[in-house]
Structure formats: C-alpha cells, structure tokens
Amino acid sequence: MCVLCAAILVGCSKTEMGNSNTAMNNSNKGTTTKTEKTTTSSGEKIGIAECDEYIAKYEACTPKVPEAGRAAYKAGLDSTRASWKKLADNPQTRGALASACKQALQTAAATWKGYGCE
C-alpha cells in the first residue's frame, strides 16, 4: 500500500511542477538553460498499458513545455519511469500499479492541457 501511495505521489507531483513551469517561462525569457538529452530512458516501456500511455503522453508534450522548465519536466519523467519500472518488476506491487498510473494520467491531464497537449 505504501508503494502504491508513493507511485501516486510521484504522478501527482507532475501537476505542481507543470504550474510552476508556466510562471518560470514568463520570468526567464532571456535565460539560457542547459538542455540534456536522455536517450537511455526514452521510449522504455513499463509493460503496463496505463503507465505506458502516461509516459507516451508525457513525452509527446515535452516540446511544448517552456524551455525554462523543460529540464525539470524531463527529470520528473525520468524519475517516474524509474520508480514505475521498479514497481512493475516486483510481483507484489505490479498489480496496484495500473490504477496508480491511471490516476497519474488523470491528474497530469490538466497540466498537459495548459501546454496545449492532449
């Protein structure tokens, strides 16, 4: 149960981060940020449809995230993906992961709409 709660919290943190990224875009227009390419984890599937859908939508929205917040946005995805991968690999937590990913998907939808993503 604790692991499920942790997975939900990770998913919920994306909404909070998304709202702060919008504010950062407005105040840091002239700021140059370092862009990191994370090809090692990109495209890696969790093996649970709800989680894979969340990750696909998250990745698809990345180009629309303001540059000032994009590194944090990508870092959030990398963290979520690693956490969910561990949970999916554990037979004791795998069953509860689908509902946690579904909840994360519903929670993140508002943030993604703010970026013009669906």
C-alpha positions, 0 to 999 in steps of 0.5 A: 500500500505504501508503494502504491501511495508513493507511485501516486505521489510521484504522478501527482507531483507532475501537476505542481511542477507543470504550474510552476513551469508556466510562471518560470517561462514568463520570468526567464525569457532571456535565460539560457538553460542547459538542455540534456538529452536522455536517450537511455530512458526514452521510449522504455516501456513499463509493460503496463498499458496505463503507465505506458500511455502516461509516459507516451503522453508525457513525452509527446508534450515535452516540446511544448513545455517552456524551455525554462522548465523543460529540464525539470519536466524531463527529470520528473519523467525520468524519475517516474519511469524509474520508480514505475519500472521498479514497481512493475518488476516486483510481483507484489506491487505490479498489480496496484500499479495500473490504477496508480498510473491511471490516476497519474494520467488523470491528474497530469491531464490538466497540466498537459492541457495548459501546454496545449497537449492532449 
